[in-house]
Amino acid sequence: LQSEFHEKDTFYIFNHVDIKIYYHVVENEALGARLVAAKLEPKSYKHTHPDNPDCSGVPMDISNKANGEVKIAYTYSVSFHEEKSIRWASRWDYILESMPHTHIQWFSIMNSLVIVLFLSGMVAMIMLRTLHKDIARYNQMDSTEDAQEEFGWKLVHGDIFRPPRKGMLLSVFLGSGTQILIMTFVTLFFACLGFLSPANRGALMTCAVVLWVLLGTPAGYVAARFYKSFGGEKWKTNVLLTSFLCPGIVFADFFIMNLILWGEGSSAAIPFGTLVAILALWFCISVPLTFIGAYFGFKKNAIEHPVRTNQIPRQIPEQSFYTKPLPGIIMGGILPFGCIFIQLFFILNSIWSHQMYYMFGFLFLVFIILVITCSEATILLCYFHLCAEDYHWQWRSFLTSGFTAVYFLIYAIHYFFSKLQITGTASTILYFGYTMIMVLIFFLFTG
């Protein structure tokens, strides 16, 4: 790699390490100084005086043809440097410098930005050119004869706000998804500012759980508003489902995983007391907050639709292949997944391969890109199938970007078989059990 290690058939022994310790003096504390970084650099020296080493000279080389005894002296040197520029809060940032993947991250973000620009261009073109022109023509019509020549999305204006099938479930999913979306945003924002240090293990998870518990109100409010606008009457069922359906599935899955860990006698099992504490947070804080949110949501008037809904549902014409529900939904998940899959690799590595994850800046950027991509891909596909006169758009728009979670699941299965050497039934069940929790949360979040 370097010019001094160039001999053929030669081994080089790195027998010395330079340790540089950086500190800064704290003015108003009696403690004196704080350590803010430590850097290690391996070197190779052929010590001329092993008893009194000077840590200099040519590299320690051993020829391939050498025989007999070889004595190697191992040494280290420590130096302290005062470093005023590194703040205590950002003392972990230098780990980023030593990480080999930073250029890959930038590459993936540039790649994602290109997708976003492409989608934004498409959405802007449709909104500005096509819709603007159509609406202008629509407003200039002065006789009913002109109105006969309508086409595309304008034909379905009398059916567009027809309540969706399974409106209760959709509103519950929307409420839970809103809760997860805000939770993720705030957690990543705090992590970016350096509040959640990787030195403090579990800080990220604790912050996420606490925020999720406190964000019951927006979940209840959103679910109630949508349910009311779908014309639903069973508000008690709606609130109970919002409070218990998605969190209940996650908790049940988590509890089963924990039982397996207990059975295996693993130290990773969560103590019974902690589980009771999480349940208490859920029942005593999250559920009442969801009820409060739902109360305000149901008190407000239903969302007013700009057009009246016809009495008789319109016939949906024969759809082409790509405007049918399933192909449309499958296509919709590809672009958001393309934005995140490189980050996914690093996140899965940090969870399953015990690597340090400290790229919250990148993660926050990718999170914003993902939110934009999901929205724009859904708007585009929604526009296409409204032009094909299919007015069942509510579930379609939720599932279009929600399908990204299915790609996430496929990637997690691929990662399991290609990257991990996991043997044993319990470990395999644990991997897929925890993956299913992540997939469900991701489904609600993207949808």
ZIDA-V714231 format. One record per pair of residues at least 6 apart in sequence whose C-alpha atoms are under 6 Angstrom apart, sorted by the first residue. I is the first residue (numbers start at 1). GAP is how many residues later the second one is. D is the distance in Angstrom with one decimal. If there is no record, write none. Layout:
i gap d
I GAP D
I GAP D
//
This chain:
i gap d
9 55 5.3
10 52 5.6
10 53 4.4
10 54 5.4
11 50 5.6
11 51 5.1
12 48 5.7
12 49 4.5
13 47 5.6
14 29 5.3
14 30 4.3
15 29 5.4
15 59 4.9
16 26 5.8
16 27 5.0
16 28 5.9
16 58 5.8
16 59 4.8
16 60 5.2
17 24 5.5
17 25 4.4
17 26 5.8
17 59 4.8
18 22 5.6
18 23 5.1
18 58 5.8
18 59 5.1
19 20 5.8
19 21 4.7
19 58 6.0
19 59 4.8
20 18 5.7
20 19 5.2
20 58 5.9
20 59 5.0
20 60 6.0
21 17 4.5
21 59 4.8
22 13 5.9
22 14 5.7
22 15 5.1
22 58 5.9
22 59 4.8
22 60 5.7
22 61 5.8
23 11 5.4
23 12 4.2
23 13 5.3
23 59 5.0
23 60 5.6
24 9 5.5
24 10 5.6
24 58 5.5
24 59 5.4
24 60 5.5
25 7 5.9
25 8 4.2
26 6 5.8
26 7 5.5
36 55 5.1
44 15 4.7
44 16 5.4
45 12 5.8
45 13 5.6
45 14 4.4
45 15 4.9
46 12 5.7
46 13 5.4
46 14 4.3
50 23 5.9
112 227 4.7
116 257 5.9
152 235 4.1
152 237 5.9
153 233 4.9
153 234 4.3
153 236 5.9
158 151 4.6
158 152 5.0
159 150 5.4
160 231 5.3
163 67 4.8
171 52 4.7
171 55 5.6
171 56 5.5
172 51 5.3
172 70 5.0
175 44 4.1
175 47 5.1
175 48 4.4
176 43 5.5
177 267 4.5
177 268 4.7
178 41 6.0
179 36 5.8
179 40 5.2
180 265 5.8
181 264 5.4
183 28 5.7
183 29 5.7
187 21 6.0
188 176 5.8
192 168 5.4
192 169 5.4
196 7 5.7
213 73 4.7
216 70 5.0
216 73 5.0
216 74 4.4
217 72 4.9
217 73 4.6
217 76 4.1
218 75 6.0
220 70 4.4
220 73 4.5
220 74 4.3
221 72 4.2
221 73 4.5
221 76 4.5
224 70 5.2
224 73 5.0
224 74 5.6
225 72 5.0
228 74 5.6
229 73 4.8
229 74 5.5
243 44 5.6
250 187 5.8
257 173 6.0
258 11 5.6
261 8 5.2
262 7 5.8
316 74 5.8
322 6 5.7
323 62 5.4
329 71 4.3
332 68 4.9
332 69 5.8
333 68 5.2
333 70 4.9
333 71 4.2
336 34 5.8
336 37 5.6
336 38 5.7
337 67 5.6
350 6 5.7
350 7 5.6
374 27 5.3
378 19 5.7
398 49 4.6
401 45 5.7
401 46 5.4
402 41 4.8
402 44 5.0
402 45 4.1
405 34 5.5
405 37 5.8
405 38 5.0
//
